[in-house]
Amino acid sequence: IQQKMAEEKKEEMGEKMVAPADFSGPMDKRGCTDILCLLLIIAHWVAMTALGAFAVSSGDYRLVLNPMDIAGNVCGIKYGDNVDMTDYPYLYYINYALVGVCVSECPKVSEVGGSPAAADPFTTIGTEGVISITGGNDFSGITMNAAAYDFSTTCDGTNTDADCFNPTGDYVSQGKGYAFFALDTVDFMNRCSLSANATIYLEEMASTAAGNSDEEGFLSKLYSDLWTGMTWILGAGFCIAMVISFVYTYLLRIPGVLFLLIWGCIASVFAMLLGMGGYAYNEQQLWRDADPRVHDDTEADALLYVGYFFMGCSGVWFLLICFLRKRIQLALAIVKEAAKAIQAMTLIIVFPVMQCAGFVIFMVVWMVYAVYLASLGDPTTTGICTDILGVTETLCNGISGAIWIPYQEFIYDDDTTKMGWYLLFCYFWSSQFIIAVGQIVIAMCVAKWYFCRDKSTISSATVFSSIKDSFYYHTGTAAFGSLLIAIIKMIRAAIAYAQKKAKQSGNKAAQAILCALQCYMWCMEKCMKFLNKNAYIQTAIFGTHFCASAKNAFFLILRNIARIGACTIVSEFVIIIGKMFICVITGGIAYMGMGSQAEAGEIDLNSPIGPVVMIMILSWFTASMFMNIFGMAISTILQCFIADEEMFDPQTRFAEAELASFIDANGAPPKAEKEDNTL
């Protein structure tokens, strides 16, 4: 009976890993894996290129990128039956709704009345053309087709619209008219964007209207500080944050630091849950004893149940930690090993930069194709009212203070729609492929480090050899795994499109069903990404194709679910705390550095707070990039440890002292018999 039960368990959990013949680390004698998928992704890129060539030859990107004026004309071109705006390529904004008119050039304001200025309060530019009163600059160089805006417009819902254009009118100064003061602007993507001085001018005008004329605008101060501290922002946000990242991994190797960090976090979670439960329980008692009573018994009972819930969660958390205590100790040792691996191969940080460069190149090409493809539709003009949704243009123009904002909408035929869906699929597959290649490279680097008897031979050169092996042998496997994720993402995109249609139709039942499907597919995507990551690690170690790697990874997870769960808890704590540590320390260094320079008069800052916040944001992204590598290294070390434990005797294992002592203290599973050389 016991033998039968053991066989059934073996079938459920899968066979333990068996070391291939002469195994001494990640396979040197590899073969190309999943070649068909590699050919398939190449074919899909060729098809995407053909689609892009067709779109470029048939479309006009200006329909999509050029701005549209208040009357629905596209500045710089003529399309359909609309007014020809070829001679007026720039859009000048005329009110707070960010609608505008097409002009021949963006206005420049250098002085007014002989004094430097950023705006001309005596001149407006709007749907009636350039209107100037005494004291205004000469803007005769700015021309526009005023006849294109020959339609009835009012600012206040009356039959008079003089104040919509008059430089002295209240509606113009409030940004509610159909014209605005001539401001100092710069050309940005055919849009007349405000210069820094013009931005300050508007803020001061707004402050004066609010009675704060003596105070410089907050945004102008922030803009000035960000520009002054640009060197610190870029240098600290990237370089210093990267140095702090390596310091963090070094600190994790110091005896006692990681132990206090993780067990302190675990205790904090327990204390927080228990404290919230105790607070809710005590608060509901105060509600009941209050005289006069503010809360009835139903509210007090609800708060009591909330207290019981949090207390119950704290109890479950305590029991879970007790059950996983040995696995957590293992996870701590694995995190230390991952830190050692990254310290030994510092150039491993460079590869994500290469990934980003590859992704940027792909996105540039993809966006060109997407813009041209988007221009293949039939353009139609519609609009929206600023104050009330769902009203017509005529009704909107009759509402006081409301502005009709026209925008361009494209109607696509079935063939163009299908090409759009295919282009979206190309984005999903290619972006996930780039991520998958990176995961295989990092896993191979760390696996080579783990399965090396003499760790002194491992260096940054290992990173380059891993990149070569991954690209030469396993891009097909990366294509296979990324294809599965891309398919799931396409299904989610189709569901999202159906959700949009269901919302427009008002069908509540369909919305609920589609929402449930979207949640299910979201969970499916997360599970698939987790399985893919572990499959890539198997491929990196043993050189197996995707299906075999996914199968081995799946059963490895089943056999070691408690260990993987504990390692997940520990690694998440380490990664989150690491991001905060890097972010805060980088921000602190930048604050002290800029503060000392400001005191010495080397830089002129209103406050270092703005630049420091920007530095902390950039350092958070830098830390995320680093911690993604660290997380992949932790997962790889865990799989290497389990493979080492299952495949080898104590005398021949690759585990270093701390991991080996864990096996000795907790016992190792029976080593699989070497019946053959397969997995």
Secondary structure as the mmCIF struct_conf table of DSSP 4:
data_model
#
loop_
_struct_conf.conf_type_id
_struct_conf.id
_struct_conf.beg_label_comp_id
_struct_conf.beg_label_asym_id
_struct_conf.beg_label_seq_id
_struct_conf.end_label_comp_id
_struct_conf.end_label_asym_id
_struct_conf.end_label_seq_id
HELX_RH_AL_P HELX_RH_AL_P1 GLN A 2 MET A 13
HELX_LH_PP_P HELX_LH_PP_P1 GLU A 15 MET A 17
HELX_LH_PP_P HELX_LH_PP_P2 ALA A 19 PRO A 20
TURN_TY1_P TURN_TY1_P1 ALA A 21 ASP A 22
BEND BEND1 GLY A 25 PRO A 26
BEND BEND2 ASP A 28 LYS A 29
HELX_RH_AL_P HELX_RH_AL_P2 ILE A 35 SER A 58
TURN_TY1_P TURN_TY1_P2 TYR A 61 TYR A 61
HELX_RH_AL_P HELX_RH_AL_P3 ARG A 62 LEU A 65
BEND BEND3 ASN A 66 ASN A 66
STRN STRN1 MET A 68 MET A 68
TURN_TY1_P TURN_TY1_P3 ILE A 70 ALA A 71
BEND BEND4 GLY A 72 GLY A 72
HELX_LH_PP_P HELX_LH_PP_P3 ASN A 73 ASN A 73
STRN STRN2 VAL A 74 VAL A 74
TURN_TY1_P TURN_TY1_P4 CYS A 75 GLY A 76
BEND BEND5 ILE A 77 ILE A 77
TURN_TY1_P TURN_TY1_P5 GLY A 80 ASP A 81
BEND BEND6 ASN A 82 ASN A 82
TURN_TY1_P TURN_TY1_P6 THR A 86 ASP A 87
STRN STRN3 TYR A 90 TYR A 93
BEND BEND7 ASN A 95 ASN A 95
TURN_TY1_P TURN_TY1_P7 TYR A 96 ALA A 97
STRN STRN4 GLY A 100 VAL A 103
BEND BEND8 SER A 104 GLU A 105
STRN STRN5 GLU A 111 VAL A 112
TURN_TY1_P TURN_TY1_P8 GLY A 113 GLY A 114
STRN STRN6 SER A 115 PRO A 116
BEND BEND9 ALA A 118 ALA A 118
STRN STRN7 ALA A 119 GLY A 126
TURN_TY1_P TURN_TY1_P9 THR A 127 GLU A 128
STRN STRN8 GLY A 129 SER A 132
TURN_TY1_P TURN_TY1_P10 THR A 134 GLY A 135
TURN_TY1_P TURN_TY1_P11 SER A 140 GLY A 141
HELX_RH_3T_P HELX_RH_3T_P1 ALA A 146 TYR A 149
BEND BEND10 PHE A 151 PHE A 151
BEND BEND11 CYS A 155 ASN A 159
HELX_RH_3T_P HELX_RH_3T_P2 ALA A 162 CYS A 164
TURN_TY1_P TURN_TY1_P12 PHE A 165 PHE A 165
TURN_TY1_P TURN_TY1_P13 PRO A 167 THR A 168
HELX_RH_AL_P HELX_RH_AL_P4 ASP A 170 SER A 173
TURN_TY1_P TURN_TY1_P14 GLN A 174 GLY A 175
BEND BEND12 GLY A 177 TYR A 178
STRN STRN9 ALA A 179 LEU A 183
STRN STRN10 THR A 185 PHE A 188
TURN_TY1_P TURN_TY1_P15 MET A 189 ASN A 190
STRN STRN11 ARG A 191 LEU A 194
HELX_LH_PP_P HELX_LH_PP_P4 SER A 195 SER A 195
HELX_RH_AL_P HELX_RH_AL_P5 ALA A 196 ALA A 209
TURN_TY1_P TURN_TY1_P16 ALA A 210 GLY A 211
TURN_TY1_P TURN_TY1_P17 SER A 213 ASP A 214
BEND BEND13 GLU A 215 GLU A 215
HELX_RH_AL_P HELX_RH_AL_P6 PHE A 218 THR A 228
TURN_TY1_P TURN_TY1_P18 GLY A 229 GLY A 229
HELX_RH_AL_P HELX_RH_AL_P7 MET A 230 LEU A 234
HELX_RH_PI_P HELX_RH_PI_P1 GLY A 235 ILE A 240
HELX_RH_AL_P HELX_RH_AL_P8 ALA A 241 LEU A 252
TURN_TY1_P TURN_TY1_P19 ARG A 253 ARG A 253
BEND BEND14 ILE A 254 ILE A 254
TURN_TY1_P TURN_TY1_P20 PRO A 255 GLY A 256
HELX_RH_AL_P HELX_RH_AL_P9 VAL A 257 ASP A 289
BEND BEND15 ASP A 291 PRO A 292
BEND BEND16 VAL A 294 HIS A 295
HELX_RH_AL_P HELX_RH_AL_P10 ASP A 297 PHE A 323
TURN_TY1_P TURN_TY1_P21 LEU A 324 LEU A 324
HELX_RH_AL_P HELX_RH_AL_P11 ARG A 325 ALA A 344
HELX_RH_3T_P HELX_RH_3T_P3 THR A 346 ILE A 349
HELX_RH_AL_P HELX_RH_AL_P12 VAL A 350 ALA A 374
TURN_TY1_P TURN_TY1_P22 SER A 375 LEU A 376
BEND BEND17 GLY A 377 GLY A 377
STRN STRN12 ASP A 378 CYS A 385
BEND BEND18 THR A 386 ILE A 388
TURN_TY1_P TURN_TY1_P23 LEU A 389 GLY A 390
HELX_RH_AL_P HELX_RH_AL_P13 GLU A 393 ASN A 397
TURN_TY1_P TURN_TY1_P24 GLY A 398 GLY A 398
BEND BEND19 ILE A 399 ILE A 399
TURN_TY1_P TURN_TY1_P25 SER A 400 GLY A 401
STRN STRN13 TRP A 404 ILE A 411
HELX_RH_AL_P HELX_RH_AL_P14 ASP A 414 TYR A 450
TURN_TY1_P TURN_TY1_P26 PHE A 451 PHE A 451
BEND BEND20 ARG A 453 ARG A 453
HELX_RH_3T_P HELX_RH_3T_P4 LYS A 455 THR A 457
BEND BEND21 SER A 459 SER A 459
TURN_TY1_P TURN_TY1_P27 SER A 460 SER A 460
HELX_RH_AL_P HELX_RH_AL_P15 ALA A 461 TYR A 473
BEND BEND22 HIS A 474 HIS A 474
HELX_RH_AL_P HELX_RH_AL_P16 THR A 475 SER A 505
TURN_TY1_P TURN_TY1_P28 GLY A 506 GLY A 506
HELX_RH_AL_P HELX_RH_AL_P17 LYS A 508 PHE A 542
HELX_RH_AL_P HELX_RH_AL_P18 PHE A 546 ARG A 559
TURN_TY1_P TURN_TY1_P29 ASN A 560 ASN A 560
HELX_RH_AL_P HELX_RH_AL_P19 ILE A 561 GLU A 599
TURN_TY1_P TURN_TY1_P30 ALA A 600 GLY A 601
BEND BEND23 GLU A 602 ILE A 603
BEND BEND24 ASN A 606 ASN A 606
BEND BEND25 PRO A 608 PRO A 608
HELX_RH_AL_P HELX_RH_AL_P20 ILE A 609 MET A 647
BEND BEND26 PHE A 648 PHE A 648
HELX_RH_3T_P HELX_RH_3T_P5 PRO A 650 THR A 652
HELX_RH_AL_P HELX_RH_AL_P21 ALA A 657 ASN A 666
HELX_LH_PP_P HELX_LH_PP_P5 PRO A 669 GLU A 673
BEND BEND27 GLU A 675 ASN A 677
#
